[in-house]
Amino acid sequence: MFRNAKSSKQWDTTEDIVDAEINSKIMKAVDFQVSEMQDPYKAGIYVLARNCYTGRSVWMSPRLPQDPAERGVVLAEARTQLIKRLVSAGVM
């Protein structure tokens, strides 16, 4: 219902409006690429994003390995997969 709602842009400069539109398109592309990933890599990206957003390393997912070393390997592979997807989509 509110997805396409936009606030008034009367105080924004032309550059602000263009930057906001570009950021919106980039975020949609990133969201799509992450949603197309398979678990446990998709879960790993979600956990990384949540931890980055909160500034903490407390968020976990039951879809990820409990062993820290194995989890690190999965998270590294998730980052690599996402970077490859974003490069092929022209986002990076």
Biopython code that builds the backbone (N, CA, C, O; Angstrom):
import numpy as np
from Bio.PDB.StructureBuilder import StructureBuilder

atoms = [
    (1, "MET", "N", (0.807, -1.185, 0.000)),
    (1, "MET", "CA", (0.000, 0.000, 0.000)),
    (1, "MET", "C", (0.856, 1.257, 0.000)),
    (1, "MET", "O", (0.534, 2.228, -0.686)),
    (2, "PHE", "N", (1.941, 1.247, 0.762)),
    (2, "PHE", "CA", (2.772, 2.445, 0.870)),
    (2, "PHE", "C", (4.049, 2.358, 0.050)),
    (2, "PHE", "O", (4.863, 3.281, 0.074)),
    (3, "ARG", "N", (4.232, 1.272, -0.669)),
    (3, "ARG", "CA", (5.475, 1.045, -1.403)),
    (3, "ARG", "C", (5.822, 2.185, -2.343)),
    (3, "ARG", "O", (6.983, 2.584, -2.432)),
    (4, "ASN", "N", (4.830, 2.715, -3.043)),
    (4, "ASN", "CA", (5.086, 3.758, -4.032)),
    (4, "ASN", "C", (4.845, 5.161, -3.519)),
    (4, "ASN", "O", (4.906, 6.119, -4.290)),
    (5, "ALA", "N", (4.571, 5.300, -2.230)),
    (5, "ALA", "CA", (4.349, 6.635, -1.662)),
    (5, "ALA", "C", (5.665, 7.392, -1.644)),
    (5, "ALA", "O", (6.708, 6.840, -1.293)),
    (6, "LYS", "N", (5.606, 8.651, -2.022)),
    (6, "LYS", "CA", (6.807, 9.480, -2.044)),
    (6, "LYS", "C", (6.509, 10.780, -1.336)),
    (6, "LYS", "O", (5.417, 11.337, -1.458)),
    (7, "SER", "N", (7.489, 11.256, -0.597)),
    (7, "SER", "CA", (7.306, 12.524, 0.092)),
    (7, "SER", "C", (7.540, 13.679, -0.886)),
    (7, "SER", "O", (8.069, 13.493, -1.981)),
    (8, "SER", "N", (7.143, 14.836, -0.471)),
    (8, "SER", "CA", (7.322, 16.026, -1.295)),
    (8, "SER", "C", (8.805, 16.271, -1.538)),
    (8, "SER", "O", (9.624, 16.119, -0.632)),
    (9, "LYS", "N", (9.139, 16.643, -2.736)),
    (9, "LYS", "CA", (10.541, 16.887, -3.101)),
    (9, "LYS", "C", (10.828, 18.375, -3.258)),
    (9, "LYS", "O", (11.834, 18.745, -3.862)),
    (10, "GLN", "N", (9.975, 19.221, -2.734)),
    (10, "GLN", "CA", (10.133, 20.652, -2.972)),
    (10, "GLN", "C", (11.415, 21.228, -2.389)),
    (10, "GLN", "O", (11.888, 22.263, -2.859)),
    (11, "TRP", "N", (11.984, 20.588, -1.385)),
    (11, "TRP", "CA", (13.206, 21.113, -0.781)),
    (11, "TRP", "C", (14.463, 20.423, -1.314)),
    (11, "TRP", "O", (15.577, 20.851, -1.011)),
    (12, "ASP", "N", (14.298, 19.371, -2.096)),
    (12, "ASP", "CA", (15.434, 18.644, -2.641)),
    (12, "ASP", "C", (15.974, 19.332, -3.888)),
    (12, "ASP", "O", (15.228, 19.920, -4.672)),
    (13, "THR", "N", (17.288, 19.243, -4.049)),
    (13, "THR", "CA", (17.891, 19.720, -5.287)),
    (13, "THR", "C", (17.710, 18.649, -6.352)),
    (13, "THR", "O", (17.309, 17.526, -6.048)),
    (14, "THR", "N", (18.000, 18.987, -7.569)),
    (14, "THR", "CA", (17.897, 18.016, -8.654)),
    (14, "THR", "C", (18.831, 16.843, -8.411)),
    (14, "THR", "O", (18.477, 15.697, -8.688)),
    (15, "GLU", "N", (20.027, 17.123, -7.893)),
    (15, "GLU", "CA", (20.983, 16.062, -7.611)),
    (15, "GLU", "C", (20.453, 15.122, -6.529)),
    (15, "GLU", "O", (20.639, 13.908, -6.621)),
    (16, "ASP", "N", (19.793, 15.672, -5.501)),
    (16, "ASP", "CA", (19.223, 14.839, -4.440)),
    (16, "ASP", "C", (18.160, 13.895, -4.993)),
    (16, "ASP", "O", (18.098, 12.727, -4.610)),
    (17, "ILE", "N", (17.335, 14.399, -5.881)),
    (17, "ILE", "CA", (16.271, 13.582, -6.468)),
    (17, "ILE", "C", (16.865, 12.471, -7.321)),
    (17, "ILE", "O", (16.426, 11.324, -7.246)),
    (18, "VAL", "N", (17.859, 12.809, -8.131)),
    (18, "VAL", "CA", (18.514, 11.808, -8.982)),
    (18, "VAL", "C", (19.228, 10.767, -8.124)),
    (18, "VAL", "O", (19.124, 9.570, -8.394)),
    (19, "ASP", "N", (19.953, 11.208, -7.090)),
    (19, "ASP", "CA", (20.643, 10.269, -6.203)),
    (19, "ASP", "C", (19.671, 9.327, -5.509)),
    (19, "ASP", "O", (19.946, 8.134, -5.383)),
    (20, "ALA", "N", (18.545, 9.848, -5.062)),
    (20, "ALA", "CA", (17.539, 9.010, -4.395)),
    (20, "ALA", "C", (16.978, 7.969, -5.351)),
    (20, "ALA", "O", (16.754, 6.822, -4.962)),
    (21, "GLU", "N", (16.751, 8.360, -6.597)),
    (21, "GLU", "CA", (16.229, 7.422, -7.591)),
    (21, "GLU", "C", (17.259, 6.341, -7.920)),
    (21, "GLU", "O", (16.909, 5.169, -8.056)),
    (22, "ILE", "N", (18.516, 6.732, -8.047)),
    (22, "ILE", "CA", (19.580, 5.758, -8.321)),
    (22, "ILE", "C", (19.721, 4.793, -7.157)),
    (22, "ILE", "O", (19.824, 3.583, -7.361)),
    (23, "ASN", "N", (19.726, 5.320, -5.936)),
    (23, "ASN", "CA", (19.817, 4.453, -4.760)),
    (23, "ASN", "C", (18.651, 3.483, -4.694)),
    (23, "ASN", "O", (18.834, 2.320, -4.335)),
    (24, "SER", "N", (17.467, 3.940, -5.032)),
    (24, "SER", "CA", (16.290, 3.075, -5.027)),
    (24, "SER", "C", (16.458, 1.925, -6.011)),
    (24, "SER", "O", (16.156, 0.775, -5.691)),
    (25, "LYS", "N", (16.938, 2.238, -7.200)),
    (25, "LYS", "CA", (17.148, 1.196, -8.214)),
    (25, "LYS", "C", (18.227, 0.209, -7.780)),
    (25, "LYS", "O", (18.084, -0.996, -7.987)),
    (26, "ILE", "N", (19.301, 0.709, -7.182)),
    (26, "ILE", "CA", (20.380, -0.165, -6.710)),
    (26, "ILE", "C", (19.860, -1.097, -5.616)),
    (26, "ILE", "O", (20.147, -2.294, -5.632)),
    (27, "MET", "N", (19.101, -0.555, -4.671)),
    (27, "MET", "CA", (18.585, -1.372, -3.579)),
    (27, "MET", "C", (17.620, -2.441, -4.084)),
    (27, "MET", "O", (17.610, -3.559, -3.567)),
    (28, "LYS", "N", (16.811, -2.109, -5.085)),
    (28, "LYS", "CA", (15.916, -3.103, -5.669)),
    (28, "LYS", "C", (16.718, -4.217, -6.341)),
    (28, "LYS", "O", (16.357, -5.389, -6.240)),
    (29, "ALA", "N", (17.797, -3.857, -7.024)),
    (29, "ALA", "CA", (18.633, -4.858, -7.686)),
    (29, "ALA", "C", (19.325, -5.749, -6.665)),
    (29, "ALA", "O", (19.391, -6.965, -6.842)),
    (30, "VAL", "N", (19.841, -5.149, -5.596)),
    (30, "VAL", "CA", (20.499, -5.937, -4.542)),
    (30, "VAL", "C", (19.480, -6.873, -3.895)),
    (30, "VAL", "O", (19.760, -8.054, -3.690)),
    (31, "ASP", "N", (18.304, -6.347, -3.576)),
    (31, "ASP", "CA", (17.255, -7.161, -2.966)),
    (31, "ASP", "C", (16.894, -8.342, -3.857)),
    (31, "ASP", "O", (16.744, -9.465, -3.376)),
    (32, "PHE", "N", (16.756, -8.089, -5.152)),
    (32, "PHE", "CA", (16.421, -9.167, -6.077)),
    (32, "PHE", "C", (17.528, -10.215, -6.118)),
    (32, "PHE", "O", (17.247, -11.411, -6.054)),
    (33, "GLN", "N", (18.780, -9.782, -6.224)),
    (33, "GLN", "CA", (19.893, -10.722, -6.313)),
    (33, "GLN", "C", (20.012, -11.574, -5.049)),
    (33, "GLN", "O", (20.279, -12.773, -5.133)),
    (34, "VAL", "N", (19.817, -10.969, -3.889)),
    (34, "VAL", "CA", (19.882, -11.740, -2.640)),
    (34, "VAL", "C", (18.717, -12.719, -2.571)),
    (34, "VAL", "O", (18.898, -13.861, -2.149)),
    (35, "SER", "N", (17.535, -12.293, -2.974)),
    (35, "SER", "CA", (16.374, -13.185, -2.911)),
    (35, "SER", "C", (16.518, -14.388, -3.835)),
    (35, "SER", "O", (15.884, -15.417, -3.602)),
    (36, "GLU", "N", (17.329, -14.281, -4.870)),
    (36, "GLU", "CA", (17.543, -15.388, -5.801)),
    (36, "GLU", "C", (18.620, -16.363, -5.333)),
    (36, "GLU", "O", (18.793, -17.424, -5.934)),
    (37, "MET", "N", (19.344, -16.021, -4.272)),
    (37, "MET", "CA", (20.396, -16.905, -3.760)),
    (37, "MET", "C", (19.768, -18.084, -3.019)),
    (37, "MET", "O", (18.633, -18.006, -2.548)),
    (38, "GLN", "N", (20.522, -19.169, -2.925)),
    (38, "GLN", "CA", (20.069, -20.364, -2.219)),
    (38, "GLN", "C", (20.550, -20.318, -0.769)),
    (38, "GLN", "O", (21.576, -19.709, -0.467)),
    (39, "ASP", "N", (19.797, -20.968, 0.128)),
    (39, "ASP", "CA", (20.258, -21.110, 1.507)),
    (39, "ASP", "C", (21.402, -22.105, 1.535)),
    (39, "ASP", "O", (21.388, -23.047, 0.743)),
    (40, "PRO", "N", (22.363, -21.955, 2.375)),
    (40, "PRO", "CA", (22.502, -21.054, 3.514)),
    (40, "PRO", "C", (23.105, -19.703, 3.152)),
    (40, "PRO", "O", (23.298, -18.862, 4.031)),
    (41, "TYR", "N", (23.407, -19.477, 1.874)),
    (41, "TYR", "CA", (24.073, -18.239, 1.470)),
    (41, "TYR", "C", (23.150, -17.026, 1.608)),
    (41, "TYR", "O", (23.582, -15.953, 2.030)),
    (42, "LYS", "N", (21.879, -17.204, 1.250)),
    (42, "LYS", "CA", (20.920, -16.116, 1.410)),
    (42, "LYS", "C", (20.792, -15.757, 2.893)),
    (42, "LYS", "O", (20.796, -14.578, 3.248)),
    (43, "ALA", "N", (20.680, -16.755, 3.749)),
    (43, "ALA", "CA", (20.591, -16.509, 5.195)),
    (43, "ALA", "C", (21.853, -15.821, 5.699)),
    (43, "ALA", "O", (21.789, -14.961, 6.577)),
    (44, "GLY", "N", (22.993, -16.197, 5.146)),
    (44, "GLY", "CA", (24.247, -15.566, 5.537)),
    (44, "GLY", "C", (24.289, -14.086, 5.190)),
    (44, "GLY", "O", (24.757, -13.276, 5.990)),
    (45, "ILE", "N", (23.806, -13.726, 4.010)),
    (45, "ILE", "CA", (23.770, -12.314, 3.615)),
    (45, "ILE", "C", (22.820, -11.538, 4.522)),
    (45, "ILE", "O", (23.122, -10.415, 4.928)),
    (46, "TYR", "N", (21.672, -12.137, 4.838)),
    (46, "TYR", "CA", (20.725, -11.468, 5.735)),
    (46, "TYR", "C", (21.338, -11.238, 7.116)),
    (46, "TYR", "O", (21.155, -10.172, 7.705)),
    (47, "VAL", "N", (22.060, -12.224, 7.633)),
    (47, "VAL", "CA", (22.702, -12.084, 8.942)),
    (47, "VAL", "C", (23.790, -11.011, 8.886)),
    (47, "VAL", "O", (23.890, -10.183, 9.791)),
    (48, "LEU", "N", (24.593, -11.022, 7.841)),
    (48, "LEU", "CA", (25.630, -9.998, 7.694)),
    (48, "LEU", "C", (25.022, -8.600, 7.630)),
    (48, "LEU", "O", (25.522, -7.671, 8.264)),
    (49, "ALA", "N", (23.950, -8.455, 6.870)),
    (49, "ALA", "CA", (23.293, -7.151, 6.749)),
    (49, "ALA", "C", (22.724, -6.698, 8.089)),
    (49, "ALA", "O", (22.864, -5.534, 8.467)),
    (50, "ARG", "N", (22.087, -7.614, 8.799)),
    (50, "ARG", "CA", (21.508, -7.265, 10.097)),
    (50, "ARG", "C", (22.596, -6.854, 11.089)),
    (50, "ARG", "O", (22.427, -5.889, 11.834)),
    (51, "ASN", "N", (23.701, -7.581, 11.097)),
    (51, "ASN", "CA", (24.804, -7.243, 11.997)),
    (51, "ASN", "C", (25.452, -5.908, 11.618)),
    (51, "ASN", "O", (25.821, -5.124, 12.493)),
    (52, "CYS", "N", (25.591, -5.650, 10.311)),
    (52, "CYS", "CA", (26.153, -4.357, 9.888)),
    (52, "CYS", "C", (25.230, -3.210, 10.270)),
    (52, "CYS", "O", (25.689, -2.164, 10.730)),
    (53, "TYR", "N", (23.940, -3.403, 10.083)),
    (53, "TYR", "CA", (22.971, -2.341, 10.374)),
    (53, "TYR", "C", (22.949, -2.000, 11.863)),
    (53, "TYR", "O", (22.876, -0.827, 12.231)),
    (54, "THR", "N", (23.013, -3.018, 12.714)),
    (54, "THR", "CA", (22.944, -2.774, 14.155)),
    (54, "THR", "C", (24.300, -2.449, 14.758)),
    (54, "THR", "O", (24.377, -1.965, 15.888)),
    (55, "GLY", "N", (25.372, -2.711, 14.016)),
    (55, "GLY", "CA", (26.710, -2.447, 14.547)),
    (55, "GLY", "C", (27.152, -3.480, 15.570)),
    (55, "GLY", "O", (28.082, -3.231, 16.337)),
    (56, "ARG", "N", (26.518, -4.606, 15.592)),
    (56, "ARG", "CA", (26.835, -5.683, 16.529)),
    (56, "ARG", "C", (27.049, -6.969, 15.755)),
    (56, "ARG", "O", (26.698, -7.061, 14.579)),
    (57, "SER", "N", (27.619, -7.953, 16.409)),
    (57, "SER", "CA", (27.790, -9.279, 15.801)),
    (57, "SER", "C", (27.037, -10.316, 16.627)),
    (57, "SER", "O", (27.602, -11.333, 17.029)),
    (58, "VAL", "N", (25.768, -10.050, 16.873)),
    (58, "VAL", "CA", (24.983, -10.924, 17.741)),
    (58, "VAL", "C", (23.921, -11.714, 16.981)),
    (58, "VAL", "O", (23.396, -12.696, 17.505)),
    (59, "TRP", "N", (23.597, -11.305, 15.763)),
    (59, "TRP", "CA", (22.543, -11.972, 15.024)),
    (59, "TRP", "C", (23.056, -13.254, 14.394)),
    (59, "TRP", "O", (24.161, -13.293, 13.851)),
    (60, "MET", "N", (22.252, -14.298, 14.470)),
    (60, "MET", "CA", (22.588, -15.606, 13.907)),
    (60, "MET", "C", (21.369, -16.134, 13.155)),
    (60, "MET", "O", (20.283, -15.558, 13.215)),
    (61, "SER", "N", (21.571, -17.215, 12.466)),
    (61, "SER", "CA", (20.478, -17.883, 11.768)),
    (61, "SER", "C", (20.613, -19.385, 11.991)),
    (61, "SER", "O", (21.722, -19.916, 11.931)),
    (62, "PRO", "N", (19.513, -20.075, 12.245)),
    (62, "PRO", "CA", (19.589, -21.533, 12.397)),
    (62, "PRO", "C", (19.954, -22.229, 11.087)),
    (62, "PRO", "O", (20.286, -23.414, 11.087)),
    (63, "ARG", "N", (19.894, -21.507, 9.980)),
    (63, "ARG", "CA", (20.258, -22.091, 8.679)),
    (63, "ARG", "C", (21.762, -22.108, 8.456)),
    (63, "ARG", "O", (22.246, -22.733, 7.512)),
    (64, "LEU", "N", (22.501, -21.423, 9.323)),
    (64, "LEU", "CA", (23.961, -21.377, 9.199)),
    (64, "LEU", "C", (24.585, -22.408, 10.125)),
    (64, "LEU", "O", (23.996, -22.765, 11.145)),
    (65, "PRO", "N", (25.783, -22.895, 9.774)),
    (65, "PRO", "CA", (26.467, -23.851, 10.648)),
    (65, "PRO", "C", (26.758, -23.247, 12.020)),
    (65, "PRO", "O", (27.010, -22.048, 12.139)),
    (66, "GLN", "N", (26.720, -24.090, 13.052)),
    (66, "GLN", "CA", (27.006, -23.636, 14.408)),
    (66, "GLN", "C", (28.505, -23.446, 14.642)),
    (66, "GLN", "O", (28.909, -22.598, 15.437)),
    (67, "ASP", "N", (29.322, -24.233, 13.953)),
    (67, "ASP", "CA", (30.770, -24.118, 14.086)),
    (67, "ASP", "C", (31.238, -22.797, 13.482)),
    (67, "ASP", "O", (30.951, -22.524, 12.316)),
    (68, "PRO", "N", (31.961, -21.963, 14.257)),
    (68, "PRO", "CA", (32.398, -20.663, 13.745)),
    (68, "PRO", "C", (33.254, -20.746, 12.477)),
    (68, "PRO", "O", (33.133, -19.895, 11.595)),
    (69, "ALA", "N", (34.112, -21.757, 12.379)),
    (69, "ALA", "CA", (34.970, -21.884, 11.195)),
    (69, "ALA", "C", (34.129, -22.207, 9.952)),
    (69, "ALA", "O", (34.326, -21.615, 8.890)),
    (70, "GLU", "N", (33.194, -23.149, 10.095)),
    (70, "GLU", "CA", (32.325, -23.497, 8.974)),
    (70, "GLU", "C", (31.441, -22.313, 8.590)),
    (70, "GLU", "O", (31.225, -22.047, 7.407)),
    (71, "ARG", "N", (30.932, -21.605, 9.598)),
    (71, "ARG", "CA", (30.086, -20.439, 9.342)),
    (71, "ARG", "C", (30.874, -19.368, 8.593)),
    (71, "ARG", "O", (30.340, -18.724, 7.690)),
    (72, "GLY", "N", (32.139, -19.174, 8.960)),
    (72, "GLY", "CA", (32.988, -18.206, 8.275)),
    (72, "GLY", "C", (33.166, -18.548, 6.803)),
    (72, "GLY", "O", (33.173, -17.662, 5.949)),
    (73, "VAL", "N", (33.309, -19.827, 6.513)),
    (73, "VAL", "CA", (33.446, -20.273, 5.119)),
    (73, "VAL", "C", (32.152, -19.985, 4.343)),
    (73, "VAL", "O", (32.194, -19.496, 3.214)),
    (74, "VAL", "N", (31.012, -20.291, 4.957)),
    (74, "VAL", "CA", (29.726, -20.050, 4.301)),
    (74, "VAL", "C", (29.520, -18.552, 4.058)),
    (74, "VAL", "O", (29.067, -18.154, 2.985)),
    (75, "LEU", "N", (29.851, -17.727, 5.050)),
    (75, "LEU", "CA", (29.672, -16.288, 4.899)),
    (75, "LEU", "C", (30.598, -15.714, 3.829)),
    (75, "LEU", "O", (30.199, -14.830, 3.071)),
    (76, "ALA", "N", (31.826, -16.212, 3.765)),
    (76, "ALA", "CA", (32.753, -15.752, 2.727)),
    (76, "ALA", "C", (32.242, -16.138, 1.343)),
    (76, "ALA", "O", (32.323, -15.342, 0.407)),
    (77, "GLU", "N", (31.717, -17.354, 1.211)),
    (77, "GLU", "CA", (31.168, -17.797, -0.070)),
    (77, "GLU", "C", (29.917, -16.987, -0.427)),
    (77, "GLU", "O", (29.695, -16.677, -1.598)),
    (78, "ALA", "N", (29.104, -16.646, 0.569)),
    (78, "ALA", "CA", (27.903, -15.839, 0.324)),
    (78, "ALA", "C", (28.292, -14.468, -0.205)),
    (78, "ALA", "O", (27.678, -13.969, -1.148)),
    (79, "ARG", "N", (29.304, -13.857, 0.392)),
    (79, "ARG", "CA", (29.776, -12.549, -0.090)),
    (79, "ARG", "C", (30.275, -12.654, -1.528)),
    (79, "ARG", "O", (29.956, -11.811, -2.367)),
    (80, "THR", "N", (31.062, -13.699, -1.805)),
    (80, "THR", "CA", (31.608, -13.897, -3.145)),
    (80, "THR", "C", (30.490, -14.079, -4.166)),
    (80, "THR", "O", (30.523, -13.484, -5.244)),
    (81, "GLN", "N", (29.499, -14.905, -3.823)),
    (81, "GLN", "CA", (28.372, -15.112, -4.739)),
    (81, "GLN", "C", (27.621, -13.815, -4.998)),
    (81, "GLN", "O", (27.265, -13.517, -6.138)),
    (82, "LEU", "N", (27.378, -13.038, -3.936)),
    (82, "LEU", "CA", (26.641, -11.791, -4.104)),
    (82, "LEU", "C", (27.424, -10.796, -4.961)),
    (82, "LEU", "O", (26.847, -10.126, -5.818)),
    (83, "ILE", "N", (28.717, -10.701, -4.737)),
    (83, "ILE", "CA", (29.539, -9.794, -5.547)),
    (83, "ILE", "C", (29.479, -10.191, -7.016)),
    (83, "ILE", "O", (29.326, -9.333, -7.885)),
    (84, "LYS", "N", (29.599, -11.494, -7.300)),
    (84, "LYS", "CA", (29.522, -11.960, -8.687)),
    (84, "LYS", "C", (28.162, -11.632, -9.304)),
    (84, "LYS", "O", (28.085, -11.218, -10.460)),
    (85, "ARG", "N", (27.100, -11.819, -8.535)),
    (85, "ARG", "CA", (25.761, -11.525, -9.037)),
    (85, "ARG", "C", (25.593, -10.028, -9.326)),
    (85, "ARG", "O", (25.018, -9.644, -10.344)),
    (86, "LEU", "N", (26.099, -9.197, -8.424)),
    (86, "LEU", "CA", (25.960, -7.751, -8.602)),
    (86, "LEU", "C", (26.802, -7.239, -9.768)),
    (86, "LEU", "O", (26.393, -6.322, -10.481)),
    (87, "VAL", "N", (27.970, -7.830, -9.958)),
    (87, "VAL", "CA", (28.813, -7.450, -11.098)),
    (87, "VAL", "C", (28.121, -7.841, -12.408)),
    (87, "VAL", "O", (28.080, -7.054, -13.354)),
    (88, "SER", "N", (27.580, -9.059, -12.454)),
    (88, "SER", "CA", (26.922, -9.493, -13.686)),
    (88, "SER", "C", (25.640, -8.704, -13.962)),
    (88, "SER", "O", (25.230, -8.567, -15.115)),
    (89, "ALA", "N", (25.009, -8.188, -12.904)),
    (89, "ALA", "CA", (23.792, -7.370, -13.073)),
    (89, "ALA", "C", (24.130, -5.920, -13.396)),
    (89, "ALA", "O", (23.234, -5.138, -13.711)),
    (90, "GLY", "N", (25.406, -5.548, -13.324)),
    (90, "GLY", "CA", (25.821, -4.187, -13.644)),
    (90, "GLY", "C", (25.670, -3.216, -12.487)),
    (90, "GLY", "O", (25.735, -2.003, -12.686)),
    (91, "VAL", "N", (25.470, -3.731, -11.284)),
    (91, "VAL", "CA", (25.314, -2.860, -10.116)),
    (91, "VAL", "C", (26.673, -2.441, -9.573)),
    (91, "VAL", "O", (26.835, -1.327, -9.074)),
    (92, "MET", "N", (27.631, -3.323, -9.672)),
    (92, "MET", "CA", (28.985, -3.020, -9.190)),
    (92, "MET", "C", (29.928, -2.927, -10.371)),
    (92, "MET", "O", (31.120, -2.679, -10.191)),
]
sb = StructureBuilder()
sb.init_structure("model")
sb.init_model(0)
sb.init_chain("A")
sb.init_seg("    ")
for serial, (resi, resn, name, xyz) in enumerate(atoms, 1):
    if name == "N":
        sb.init_residue(resn, " ", resi, " ")
    sb.init_atom(name, np.array(xyz, "f"), 0.0, 1.0, " ", f" {name:<3s}", serial, name[0])
structure = sb.get_structure()
